[in-house]
Amino acid sequence: MTQTPMRVRAEIDLAALRANVRALRARAPHAQLMAVVKSDAYGHGAVPCARAALDAGATWLGTATPEEALALRDAGFGGPLMCWLWTPGGPWREAVEAGIDVSVSGMWALREAVDAARAVGIAARVQLKADTGLGRNGCQPADWPELVHSALAAEAEGTVRITGLWSHFACADEPGHVSIAAQLAAFREMLAYAEKAGAEPEVRHIANSPATLTLPEAHFDLVRTGIAMYGVSPSPEVGTPAELGLRPVMTLAASVALVKQVPEGHGVSYGHHYVTGRETTLALIPAGYADGVPRHASGTGPVLVGGKWRRVAGRVAMDQFVVDLGGDEVEPGAEAVLFGPGDRGEPTAEDWAQAAGTIAYEIVTRIGSRVPRVYVNEDPRS
């Protein structure tokens, strides 16, 4: 871990990210790979992670919001780029002008894309999204014919280019779930309908991280890898990062702010939900829920301090929490590792997810903006 004297820091290992991208490409050797860098690359930093992913062979970038996509264009990323979470009145013109692929799930979105294309005199790059069973975004099968034929009519007049047909799995992180085969069948039917009607997409895609790892029949032309690219398993059922050939990219650590001896029966943190059972030593860790440490992990969150796993003692506060060292002594400024790859004995993001009753995606993504990101192994030759 970089010994930078910081209150708290998130170290981002770009060599690990590049290795993960290469491992994922090997899982889908006949498909292109989209590096999903939404939500600031799941908390890891969109620009450095996008650059590292492209260095490792990713050919597309993907974001949720148009604002995220436009920021990548402003940062100099000129290659294939898609965003999919649109609302009425969004920055359609800016996206069309920037050559960003926009996702369309319904007629209102197609109309706004066409209006933007007419206003700027450039055909909108449109990817039609099918709801094959997730029940979130996407066009229902009953409405698919209208959307497809309307998009083809817009393509004929030169305002739209249908660049993609796509969908998203609901339960790919639960291998064997009955919905997986049903969604694949629905996707194939909706693809066949669109292509028979005349659509000639550049890419067809449905595979997210778990499908990339476990469902080769779902790879089609492109796989969209998000959480796996950052070395986090989509779910324990899919496998551990090591079993999947991945390495966690983020290590979250803090400098111990204070160590003190307290007597038996001493309350710790708000509400005194933890009371010392004997005379002991307490260490103050200067990170809290404002930094993304989940308050739901109060009393359970694991931390490596002084070579041993400790648990959060009492409640996680906004800016700090306490661990009981059990009489051990460490010096102020000693490193407290909340999570990392795990190969030094430290907890992982999955350990924190279990402690907080959530998923590892949330653990890394929620790390706040006041936590500095420290990038290591930035040279792509590393």
N, C-alpha and C positions, 0 to 999 in steps of 0.2 A: 504493500500500500504506500502511495506517495506520502512522505512525511511533511506535507505542507501544513503549517500551523493555522488551521481553520477550526472554527467552532464545530462545524459539521460540513461534510463534503460527500459528493457522489462521484466516485471515480468511474469513468467510462472507458473500457478497454476496447479500442477500435480494432485491434488485431483479433480479438474474440468475435467481434461482430462480423468481420470479413470471413473468418473461418466458418461461422455459422451460415453465412450466405452460401459459401461454397458447398457446405454439407447439404443444404436444402436444395441447391441446384442439382447435386448428385442424386437426390431423391426423385427429382422430376427432370430427367435429362433431356426430354423431348419438348419441354415447355419453357417459355420465357418466365422470368421471375419478376414480380412486382414487389418492391420493398415498400411496405406500408409504414409511413412515418407520421401518421396522424398523432394528435395530442403531443406535439413536440417529440415525436419518435418514442411514444410510450414513456415520456419523462426523461429520455436519454439525450435529447438535443437533435432537432430535425436536420439541421444543415450538416453537422459533422457526420451524423449517421447516414444520411442520404449519400453523401460523398463516398463514405467507406463502402456502402452497399454497392454502389455503381462500380467502384474500383474492383469489387469482388465478382462482378458479372451480372448484377441485376440490370435489367433493361428498362423497367418502368418504375416510376414512383407513384405512390397512392396516398391520398389524404381523405379525411372525412369532409372538411369544410372547404369552400372555395377560397376563403381567406388564407388557409394554410397553403393551398396550392399556389395562390398568387405570391405569397411570401417566398416560396421556393423559386418561382420564376424571377422575382426581384433579386434573389441570391445568386442567380446565374445558371440555374439548372434548366437547360433548354430541350431536354429529351422528352420522351413520352411520359405524360403526367395526367393522372385521373383524380377527380374528386366526386363524391357521391351523395353528400348530405346537403340538399338544396331546400330552400324555402322560397315562397313567392316574393318577388322583388329583390332577389339576391343579385350579386354582381355578375350577371350573365354576360353583359357586353365585355367587361374586362376579361372574363374567362375565355370568351370566344376569340377576342383579339390576341390573347396570350397562347392560343393553340392548346388549351387545356381540354381534355376529354371530360365531358359533363354527363352525369348519369341522369337518365330520364325514366321515371316510374309511372307517369300518368300524363294525361293530355294537357293539364295546366303547365307542366314543366316543358313539354314539347313546344307549346305555344310560346313560352317565354324564351326558349332557346332560338326558335325561328325568328321572333321579333328582334332579338339581339343580333342575329346573323344579318338580317335585313338592314339594321341600323348601321352596322360597321362594314357591310359589304364582304364578309368572310363567312364561308360555310362553317356552321357549328359542328364540332366533332362530338357526336352523341353516342353514348352506350345505353342501350335499352336494358333495363333490369326487370327480370321476371321474378315474381313471388312464387317460388316452387314449394313453399310450405313453412317458411320462417314466420310469416305473418307480420313482418315489420314493413320496411320499404319494399318496393317492387310492385309490378303490375300483376294483378290476379289473372289466372288463365282465361276467365270469361271476358276480360277486357283486353287481352293480348292482341286479338285480331285488329281491333280499332287502332291501337297504338302502333302496331307494326305497319299497317297500311297508311296511316297518317304520316309516319316517319318516312316511308318510302316515297310518298307524294312530295314531301318536303325535299327529299334527296333529289327527286326528279327535277324540281325547280331550282336546285342549286343552293338551297339555304341550309341543308343538313348533309353530313356524311355519317352514315351509320358505321361506326368504327368497332363497336363491340356489342355482344350479347352476353348477359351475365346474370348470376344469382348468388345466393349465400346460404350456407348450411345452418341449420338450427342446432344439430346435435352431433356434429362430426367429432367433438371431443369425448363422445361416449361410444367407443367402438362397438359395432354391432347393433346400434339403435335402429329400430324399424324405420324411422323417418329418413334415414340416409339413402337407402335404396329407392324409397318413394320419391324423394327429391331429385335424385339422379334421373329417374324415369321421367318425371315431369319436365326437368330441364331439357332432356333430349327431345321430348315432344314439342316443347316451345321453340327450341332451336330449329327443328325440322320445319315447323310451320313458317317461321320467319325466313328461313333460307329458301323454302319452296316458293314463298311470295316474292323473292327477289333480293333479299338482304345478303350482302357479301361482307361480313365483318372481318376486320383484321384479327381480332382475338375473341375467343369464347372462353369464359372462365367461371368457375364456381368454387374452386378449392381455396380454402383458408389455410392457416397453419396446420391444424390437425388433419385436414384432408390431404395436404401436401405430404405429411408424414406417414399416413396410413392408408390412403385410398388412391392408388395410381390410376384407377379407372376414372377418377374425377379430375385429372390434370388438364385435359383438353389442350388449349394453346398457351395458357398462362396460369401460373399459380400466384396467389396473393399471400405473402408471408408477413405477418405482423409479429406477434409475441415470440414465435420461435426464433426469429432473426435476432432477438435480444437475449437468446439463450435461456428462455423460460419455457418450461413445458406447458402446452395448452391445458393439460389436466393430469393428475396423477395416474388416471386410467390409461392415458396414452403412453406414459413412461416418464422416467426422470430425464433431466437434461443429459446426463452422462449416457444413459441408455439410448438416447436419440442422437448422440454424437454432437451435442450442443454444449456451449459453455456460457453461463450467465455473464452478461456484459457489465452490469452495474454492481459496484460495491458501495454501500452506504456506511459511513463511519463518522464518529465524533470524537472530540477530545474531552476527556473527563475534566469537569470544571471544579470539582471539590470532592474531597474524601474526608469523612469525619466519623468519629466514634460516638455511638449513642447507646443509652442504657436499654435494658429490657423494658418492654411495654411502651416504647416510643411510637407514636403515630407517624405515618409517612404519607405525605401528599394529601390533596383535597379529600375530605370525607373520612379520613383515617380508615380506609378499607384495608390497609395493611398496617399491622402493629408488630413491632419486633418481638420475637419470641425469646430473645436473650440479648445480652450485650453484644453489639456487633458493629461493623463498619458499613457505612452507606456511601455510595458514589453517585454524584449528580451528573447526569448526561444532558448536555445543553441542546436538546432537540425535542420537539413536541409535535402536537397535531397541526400546528401552523406550518411545520416543515413536511408534513405528510405522514408522521408516525401515527398509526391508527389508534384512536382513543379506545376502540373496541378491544385492543390488545392489552389494556390495563390489567396488570396482574399476571399476564401470560406471555407477553412478547419476549423473545429470547435475545440476548446480547452477549457477545464474547468480550469479556473484560479480564485482564490478567491471566489469559490462557484458559479460562473456564467459562462455560455457559452460565449466565445469570438470567433471572427473569425480572421483568418490570415489577417493582415493588409499589403497589398502590396505583393510583390513577396517573395516566399520561396527561400532563398539563399542556397548555398552548405552546410553551417554549422549552419544556424540560421534563425529565422524568428521573426516577431514582432506581438504582438497583442495590440489593443487599449483598454485600461481599462476604457475609458470613464470617467476619473477623479477618479476612485477608486484607493486605495493604497494597494499594497501588498509588502511584504518584499522580498528582494533578497534571494533566496534559497527556496521560496515558491514552492509548487508543481504545475506543469502544466500537466494535464492529457489529452493526445491527444485522446486515446481511451481505452476502457476496456469493462467489461460486461454491464455497463450502469446502474447498480443498485445504484450507488452513484450520479446519475445525469450526469455522464460523457458521452461524445460521444462514439459511437461504431465504429468498423471497417466499418460497413455498412454506417454509416454517412459519414465517410471519402471517401468511395467508391462513394457515391452520389456526394460529393463535387468535386471529381476529375474526374468524368465521367468514372469510371471503375468498377471493381467488388471487393468484399471484399477479395477474394483469393489474389489479387495482393497487397492489403494493408498490410496484415500480412507477406506475403512471401518476400516482397521487403525490410523489415527492415534489415539494413546492419550489417555487421560483427563487426563494431566498437561499436555497441550498446551492452552492456553487457546483457546477459540473467541471471536473478536472479530467481532461482527455489525455490518455496515454496510448502509445503505439499508433500515432497518427500516420506515420510513414507506411504507405501501402506495401512496401517491401518487407514489413515486419510480420 
